[in-house]
């Protein structure tokens, strides 16, 4: 009985570690929402490096287009966020965004 509990605990820890490692490797960037322009489908974010776009600078503030304007309704000015950005039709765009703590 104790062996089964131990195996389950070890499996749970390994699963949690693999999930967190995957999140860290997915290229998500920490940021803070500074402005939202729903009509233009743009968001202004203060953010750290975006390694997937070879942007290594800390503390940049940029205006991004979003691939889906509905994403802008899930966040507000001042929110801390995690986001993914990439090149879409030759322009840098936010491809996903979610609130973070």
ABEGO torsion letter per residue (X at the ends): XAAAAAAAAAAAAAAAAAAAAAAAAAGBBBBBBABBBAAAGBBBBBBBBBAAAGBABBGBBBBBBBABAAAAAABBBGBBBBBBBBBBGGBBBBABBBBBX
